[in-house]
Amino acid sequence: MPETILIVDDEISQLRMAEFVVRDKLHYRVRTASGGQEAIDIVLSGKTPQLDLILLDLVMPGVNGLDVIRAVKAFRPNLPIIVFTQYGDGDNAVRAVQAGANDFLNKPVVLERLRLSIQNLLAMQKMASYIEKSEKLVVGAATVAQAESAGFLDAQGRMKKLETIEEEAIRFALEHADGCMTRAARSLGIGRSTLYRKLDSFNSRSQISRANHITRPMIVASSNKRS
């Protein structure tokens, strides 16, 4: 079943164009809102629990994009939000990310850039859910079928350790956030300090046990990439 994306824009022509692109070109299910308050009402009502991502115009009259981000993140902190900004509107984009937005795209939006952003954020959201499920899973009560479907078994059919599952998820999040610690932590639903601590733990364990060689090097906390 395709994921559901909520598109929020006060300009009806742009809203309809975005709806066409997301539904007919990218093949996601779509809900729309023509203003910030309507978007907040949709999310907070809980009537769309399957809502997977929001595409949000940042500058709107009345309840603007920043208001929407804060309200949504307080209710559903792990729901990905991509904001649309005008060229040269960098300050607002920074404020949006600080408020909790996961990515921002300049208008006019490039289709391929939009597609990649949506795919990456949805993938990281699934990985965050994967971690949450793994922490709740009682290994002694789990059937092999449940473990296989959740991705908790290794190539030999043995139950993966929780630390291994976490490490895989963090690698995935960092890779798709282009090494940005803040974005990776937000996508995983953890604080940046927690992410740094887990990275230190993973790196220390890799140095102790070279036998379990990992094919891709861990992105260390001192990375030169954006933090």
Protein Blocks (a to p, Z undefined) as FASTA:
>chain_A
ZZddddddfblklmmmmmmmmmmmnopacdddfbfklmmmmmmnopammbcbdcddfbdg
hjafklmmmmmmmmmmmlccdddddehilmmmmmmmmnopabdcdddddfklmmmmmmmm
mmmmmmmmmmmmmmmpcfklpcfklmmmnopacfkopacdfklmmmmmmmmmmmmnnopa
klmmmmnopafklmmmmmmmmmmmmmmmmmlccfbacddfkbcbdZZ
